[in-house]
Amino acid sequence: MINDDGRGNSRLLFKENRMSRYFKKPNGVIVEYDEKKYDLKSFQDRFEECNADGSKVEPKAKVKKDDK
């Protein structure tokens, strides 16, 4: 997405391309991580990473390469 400030200056906005990260607090409340407000290391230490619906994040399957 391109944002034009009206003076001919355009800049790209990448927020839509960035995946949102969610964390579940011990009391069950789900919080969306915002890098401008929060420290990622602190969130990872205190909360459990989850999906937007609160389910546990499944690790991505790694693709094995054939070395033949």
C-alpha positions as CSV (number, residue, x, y, z in Angstrom):
1,M,0.0,0.0,0.0
2,I,1.3,3.4,-0.8
3,N,0.6,6.4,1.4
4,D,0.7,9.8,-0.2
5,D,0.9,12.7,2.3
6,G,-0.6,15.2,-0.2
7,R,2.7,16.9,-0.9
8,G,4.0,14.4,-3.5
9,N,5.8,12.4,-0.9
10,S,4.9,8.7,-1.0
11,R,6.0,6.0,1.3
12,L,5.3,2.3,1.4
13,L,3.3,0.9,4.3
14,F,4.2,-2.6,5.1
15,K,1.9,-3.3,8.1
16,E,-0.5,-5.3,6.0
17,N,2.4,-7.6,4.9
18,R,3.6,-8.2,8.4
19,M,2.1,-11.1,10.3
20,S,0.5,-10.2,13.6
21,R,1.7,-12.1,16.6
22,Y,-0.6,-12.9,19.5
23,F,0.3,-13.9,23.1
24,K,-1.9,-15.5,25.8
25,K,-1.7,-14.2,29.4
26,P,-1.9,-16.7,32.3
27,N,-5.5,-15.5,32.9
28,G,-6.4,-16.5,29.3
29,V,-6.6,-13.0,27.8
30,I,-5.2,-12.8,24.3
31,V,-3.0,-9.7,23.5
32,E,-1.8,-8.7,20.0
33,Y,1.9,-7.8,20.0
34,D,2.7,-4.3,18.8
35,E,6.4,-3.7,18.3
36,K,6.0,0.0,18.9
37,K,4.5,-0.5,22.4
38,Y,6.0,-3.7,23.7
39,D,9.3,-5.5,24.0
40,L,9.2,-8.9,22.2
41,K,11.6,-10.6,24.6
42,S,9.5,-9.5,27.6
43,F,6.4,-10.9,25.9
44,Q,8.1,-14.2,25.1
45,D,9.3,-14.6,28.7
46,R,5.9,-13.8,30.4
47,F,3.3,-15.1,27.9
48,E,2.6,-18.0,25.7
49,E,2.6,-17.3,21.9
50,C,-0.7,-18.3,20.3
51,N,-2.9,-17.8,17.3
52,A,-5.6,-15.0,17.2
53,D,-8.2,-17.5,18.4
54,G,-6.0,-18.6,21.4
55,S,-4.9,-21.9,20.0
56,K,-1.3,-23.0,20.3
57,V,1.0,-22.0,17.4
58,E,2.0,-25.0,15.3
59,P,5.6,-25.0,14.1
60,K,6.0,-24.8,10.3
61,A,7.1,-28.0,8.6
62,K,10.6,-27.9,7.3
63,V,11.1,-28.9,3.7
64,K,13.8,-31.5,3.2
65,K,16.1,-31.2,0.2
66,D,17.3,-34.2,-1.7
67,D,21.0,-34.2,-2.1
68,K,21.2,-36.7,-5.0
